[in-house]
Amino acid sequence: MSDIKPRKMIVNVTVSSGDVTTATWNETDQVLALAVERNGNIVSAEAVESTIYYERPNKPKVLSKVHARRSGDFSPEQSEIVRGYAHCWAIDTSSEESFAGRFNVAALCAVDPAGTGEVDRVGGLLFGRTSGNPERYGWRRWIEFLLQSTDAEQRYAIIVDSELREISTMNDRRKPIHGDFFLPENFDMIYATADAAADQVFNKAIKAADRLSQEMRRSLQSEKNQRYFLDLIDEESHRPMVLFCSETAR
């Protein structure tokens, strides 16, 4: 018997004043269609945000949150959302105090762009104590690295499992990810949690990144590697050590 709790979805649609929004659910095809009408014409919503969660005695557990910039980008199916991007990656950071320092490994995994749910291990960034959330420093440095080989005309997504309340403002470029670094215009951030059954693509991806970050930290956590984990004095100029791997995450 499955122990997966029943999932629920909330869809928030942002439209201009006076717009009319309608939603149609096709029971046969299991398809939810959204339409925004303005002066008799169908237009795109300004944004669509969907949240998947399950009920708990104290408060709901959010499993994922996706921000779509227009109606056509929205889908209740995560595999379809993945196919809407040129590439989609998951980033997770493992941290631990050791040898009078802070060991941080921000691991990156790549999601199959075909939407199969397969996840490949990419590698990890090694760095020491940061002034704020080390997750955000890891996001920034991985995105900066990815910008070296991505196409400004293509769209990309980053899956993370931290800063749930800040994801929307970072997606809207109203708040920087770290320091003075804002999310690039052709990138979107997606929230997903690793501490849940990996029955969805985004949860599976972030769980793979979480596993990789912990494995890399444990294997590298020794006194001989302390130089890679020194406290960050100047986070703007610091560049972390990068290690790559090619093993497929399962």
Disulfide bonds with the S-S distance in Angstrom:
none
